[in-house]
């Protein structure tokens, strides 16, 4: 782990396009600003971990092939009734 000391309004760069800026410091809390390309997701760690758990749960859910066929038939029926 790299440990860096930064003062208010100082920043660090990650690669060429991610900048972390110290915005504010009050007591034991530090506010950081993160400048990153839109294609890079930025989350608090606890949110990131929750997303990972949800992705694992979604990918491991089991369904029967006939359930997919029933759903496909349902969608087709609804499209026909709207036309």
Backbone as CSV, one residue per row, in Angstrom:
resi,resn,N_x,N_y,N_z,CA_x,CA_y,CA_z,C_x,C_y,C_z
1,UNK,0.852,-1.175,0.000,0.000,0.000,0.000,0.897,1.237,0.000
2,UNK,0.611,2.142,-0.873,1.309,3.423,-0.917,0.602,4.397,0.011
3,UNK,1.341,5.036,0.905,0.771,6.011,1.826,1.346,7.375,1.483
4,UNK,0.466,8.343,1.246,0.879,9.695,0.886,0.270,10.700,1.845
5,UNK,1.014,11.751,2.147,0.475,12.852,2.948,0.130,13.992,1.990
6,UNK,-1.057,14.556,2.134,-1.504,15.665,1.297,-2.134,16.714,2.184
7,UNK,-2.012,17.949,1.802,-2.641,19.059,2.506,-3.881,19.495,1.725
8,UNK,-4.653,20.376,2.318,-5.852,20.907,1.682,-5.533,21.429,0.280
9,UNK,-6.359,21.088,-0.680,-6.249,21.468,-2.093,-5.081,20.817,-2.831
10,UNK,-4.362,19.927,-2.195,-3.336,19.160,-2.896,-3.977,17.900,-3.447
11,UNK,-3.313,17.300,-4.419,-3.914,16.142,-5.068,-2.877,15.079,-5.370
12,UNK,-3.382,13.926,-5.795,-2.540,12.852,-6.312,-3.131,12.438,-7.652
13,UNK,-2.303,11.884,-8.506,-2.752,11.394,-9.812,-2.636,9.875,-9.838
14,UNK,-3.624,9.239,-10.409,-3.591,7.803,-10.662,-3.614,7.658,-12.170
15,UNK,-2.517,7.187,-12.724,-2.402,7.150,-14.179,-2.409,8.564,-14.719
16,UNK,-2.898,8.696,-15.950,-2.918,10.004,-16.607,-4.238,10.748,-16.454
17,UNK,-5.294,10.050,-16.012,-6.608,10.686,-16.081,-7.465,10.586,-14.822
18,UNK,-6.889,10.171,-13.697,-7.644,10.143,-12.442,-6.907,11.015,-11.427
19,UNK,-7.624,12.007,-10.909,-7.041,12.912,-9.928,-7.872,12.871,-8.655
20,UNK,-7.195,12.721,-7.515,-7.835,12.735,-6.202,-7.376,14.009,-5.503
21,UNK,-8.335,14.869,-5.111,-8.025,16.160,-4.511,-8.567,16.207,-3.082
22,UNK,-7.778,16.708,-2.155,-8.253,16.917,-0.783,-9.064,18.214,-0.790
23,UNK,-10.366,18.096,-0.570,-11.290,19.231,-0.637,-11.460,19.910,0.718
24,UNK,-11.560,19.099,1.774,-11.830,19.657,3.101,-11.365,18.676,4.162
25,UNK,-11.008,19.186,5.321,-10.630,18.345,6.454,-11.268,18.939,7.704
26,UNK,-12.041,18.109,8.409,-12.674,18.532,9.666,-12.557,17.381,10.648
27,UNK,-11.828,17.600,11.713,-11.667,16.547,12.716,-11.050,15.312,12.103
28,UNK,-11.750,14.175,12.246,-11.223,12.924,11.713,-11.805,12.586,10.337
29,UNK,-12.407,13.561,9.674,-13.024,13.320,8.369,-12.326,14.150,7.288
30,UNK,-12.092,13.500,6.161,-11.466,14.150,5.011,-12.428,14.047,3.834
31,UNK,-12.676,15.152,3.146,-13.493,15.132,1.933,-12.552,15.114,0.740
32,UNK,-12.796,14.166,-0.161,-11.980,14.023,-1.354,-12.810,14.320,-2.588
33,UNK,-12.206,14.955,-3.549,-12.823,15.131,-4.856,-12.124,14.186,-5.824
34,UNK,-12.886,13.538,-6.677,-12.311,12.577,-7.612,-12.675,13.003,-9.025
35,UNK,-11.671,13.258,-9.830,-11.873,13.580,-11.242,-11.430,12.370,-12.038
36,UNK,-12.384,11.747,-12.730,-12.091,10.547,-13.505,-12.983,10.527,-14.745
37,UNK,-12.564,9.838,-15.790,-13.415,9.717,-16.980,-14.739,9.051,-16.626
38,UNK,-15.791,9.407,-17.346,-17.126,8.861,-17.068,-17.161,7.345,-17.179
39,UNK,-16.283,6.767,-18.002,-16.289,5.317,-18.195,-15.761,4.560,-16.977
40,UNK,-15.152,5.271,-16.025,-14.623,4.638,-14.824,-15.604,4.849,-13.679
41,UNK,-16.108,3.741,-13.136,-17.045,3.812,-12.012,-16.276,4.149,-10.740
42,UNK,-16.819,5.066,-9.961,-16.214,5.455,-8.686,-17.277,5.272,-7.606
43,UNK,-16.980,4.411,-6.618,-17.931,4.112,-5.540,-17.200,4.106,-4.207
44,UNK,-17.925,4.392,-3.134,-17.389,4.117,-1.806,-17.217,2.600,-1.705
45,UNK,-16.248,2.159,-0.915,-15.946,0.721,-0.851,-17.158,-0.108,-0.454
46,UNK,-17.923,0.362,0.548,-19.071,-0.437,1.002,-20.133,-0.559,-0.090
47,UNK,-20.287,0.460,-0.930,-21.226,0.393,-2.053,-20.691,-0.565,-3.114
48,UNK,-19.397,-0.476,-3.396,-18.764,-1.374,-4.365,-18.943,-2.838,-3.950
49,UNK,-18.709,-3.130,-2.671,-18.861,-4.504,-2.186,-20.303,-4.988,-2.314
50,UNK,-21.262,-4.116,-2.052,-22.675,-4.486,-2.187,-23.018,-4.777,-3.656
51,UNK,-22.498,-3.972,-4.558,-22.712,-4.203,-5.992,-22.146,-5.561,-6.392
52,UNK,-20.949,-5.878,-5.896,-20.337,-7.165,-6.218,-21.193,-8.327,-5.713
53,UNK,-21.705,-8.213,-4.489,-22.570,-9.267,-3.947,-23.843,-9.432,-4.773
54,UNK,-24.434,-8.321,-5.185,-25.641,-8.378,-6.015,-25.342,-9.027,-7.368
55,UNK,-24.196,-8.698,-7.947,-23.811,-9.303,-9.228,-23.607,-10.804,-9.099
56,UNK,-22.980,-11.226,-8.009,-22.778,-12.659,-7.778,-24.125,-13.347,-7.612
57,UNK,-25.012,-12.751,-6.838,-26.339,-13.340,-6.620,-27.117,-13.437,-7.925
58,UNK,-27.031,-12.403,-8.743,-27.767,-12.402,-10.019,-27.208,-13.443,-10.975
59,UNK,-25.908,-13.597,-10.992,-25.303,-14.543,-11.935,-25.473,-15.985,-11.488
60,UNK,-25.710,-16.210,-10.204,-25.852,-17.582,-9.717,-27.310,-18.020,-9.609
61,UNK,-28.239,-17.107,-9.905,-29.643,-17.498,-9.807,-29.952,-18.517,-10.902
62,UNK,-30.634,-19.543,-10.512,-30.961,-20.639,-11.443,-32.397,-20.463,-11.939
63,UNK,-32.583,-20.631,-13.210,-33.939,-20.668,-13.743,-34.008,-21.794,-14.745
64,UNK,-35.198,-22.274,-14.952,-35.413,-23.393,-15.873,-35.645,-22.835,-17.267
65,UNK,-35.157,-23.513,-18.292,-35.338,-23.027,-19.665,-36.799,-22.764,-20.025
66,UNK,-37.718,-23.558,-19.479,-39.132,-23.330,-19.807,-39.637,-22.017,-19.225
67,UNK,-39.023,-21.540,-18.149,-39.399,-20.235,-17.602,-39.049,-19.123,-18.588
68,UNK,-37.912,-19.251,-19.237,-37.511,-18.258,-20.232,-38.467,-18.305,-21.420
69,UNK,-38.861,-19.502,-21.850,-39.810,-19.621,-22.953,-41.151,-19.015,-22.573
70,UNK,-41.630,-19.266,-21.353,-42.891,-18.685,-20.891,-42.809,-17.155,-20.900
71,UNK,-41.685,-16.617,-20.461,-41.508,-15.167,-20.439,-41.478,-14.612,-21.864
72,UNK,-40.777,-15.283,-22.756,-40.708,-14.846,-24.155,-42.103,-14.861,-24.782
73,UNK,-42.871,-15.911,-24.517,-44.246,-15.989,-25.035,-45.100,-14.855,-24.482
74,UNK,-44.934,-14.539,-23.214,-45.672,-13.450,-22.579,-45.369,-12.123,-23.276
75,UNK,-44.100,-11.846,-23.531,-43.695,-10.608,-24.206,-44.304,-10.552,-25.614
76,UNK,-44.255,-11.644,-26.327,-44.811,-11.674,-27.689,-46.315,-11.398,-27.669
77,UNK,-47.028,-11.993,-26.711,-48.476,-11.770,-26.616,-48.780,-10.304,-26.334
78,UNK,-48.020,-9.705,-25.449,-48.246,-8.295,-25.109,-47.935,-7.373,-26.277
79,UNK,-46.939,-7.679,-27.053,-46.633,-6.859,-28.223,-47.759,-6.921,-29.245
80,UNK,-48.305,-8.126,-29.440,-49.399,-8.295,-30.407,-50.649,-7.545,-29.963
81,UNK,-50.934,-7.569,-28.649,-52.146,-6.905,-28.158,-52.035,-5.379,-28.234
82,UNK,-50.828,-4.842,-28.239,-50.653,-3.391,-28.332,-50.737,-2.904,-29.764
83,UNK,-50.488,-3.771,-30.707,-50.507,-3.364,-32.142,-51.867,-3.437,-32.734
